[in-house]
Amino acid sequence: MMRAQEADPINLEVLLALGVSHTNELEQTAALKYLYGWLRHHPKYGTLAPLELANSLYYAYSLPLMLLWDSLLML
């Protein structure tokens, strides 16, 4: 999966699969990184993920991302 991500860093299927995989392994920071990437590059939902939010993911500050997911679910 990592090789697929290296070959195409914005492949939505790979980003989502990596996000889910890291979630299952309880690796919050990595999971948020990949799930944010999926959201940011998604053609329909990309506008919900501001670029400045990416920096907060490296510090595992998940509140802004949780709010993003909540707003996504409201669509």
MOWO-V968307 format. One record per residue. N is the residue number from 1. RES is the residue in one letter. SS is DSSP state (A for helix, B for strand, O for the rest). PSI is psi in whole degrees, -180 to 180 (* if undefined). Layout:
((N | RES | SS | PSI) (N | RES | SS | PSI))
This chain:
((1 | M | O | -38) (2 | M | A | -35) (3 | R | A | -39) (4 | A | A | -39) (5 | Q | A | -38) (6 | E | A | -38) (7 | A | A | -38) (8 | D | O | 90) (9 | P | O | -12) (10 | I | O | 21) (11 | N | O | 114) (12 | L | A | -40) (13 | E | A | -41) (14 | V | A | -44) (15 | L | A | -43) (16 | L | A | -43) (17 | A | A | -41) (18 | L | A | -39) (19 | G | A | -44) (20 | V | A | -42) (21 | S | A | -46) (22 | H | A | -33) (23 | T | A | -45) (24 | N | A | -29) (25 | E | O | 6) (26 | L | O | 32) (27 | E | O | 83) (28 | Q | A | -47) (29 | T | A | -47) (30 | A | A | -41) (31 | A | A | -46) (32 | L | A | -38) (33 | K | A | -49) (34 | Y | A | -38) (35 | L | A | -37) (36 | Y | A | -42) (37 | G | A | -41) (38 | W | A | -47) (39 | L | A | -44) (40 | R | A | -36) (41 | H | A | -4) (42 | H | O | 130) (43 | P | O | -30) (44 | K | O | -36) (45 | Y | O | 1) (46 | G | A | -30) (47 | T | A | -15) (48 | L | A | -13) (49 | A | O | 92) (50 | P | O | 145) (51 | L | A | -36) (52 | E | A | -18) (53 | L | A | -24) (54 | A | A | -38) (55 | N | A | -35) (56 | S | A | -21) (57 | L | A | -28) (58 | Y | O | -15) (59 | Y | O | 14) (60 | A | O | 34) (61 | Y | O | 95) (62 | S | O | -8) (63 | L | A | -49) (64 | P | A | -39) (65 | L | A | -37) (66 | M | A | -39) (67 | L | A | -37) (68 | L | A | -46) (69 | W | A | -39) (70 | D | A | -43) (71 | S | A | -33) (72 | L | A | -40) (73 | L | A | -24) (74 | M | O | -15) (75 | L | O | *))
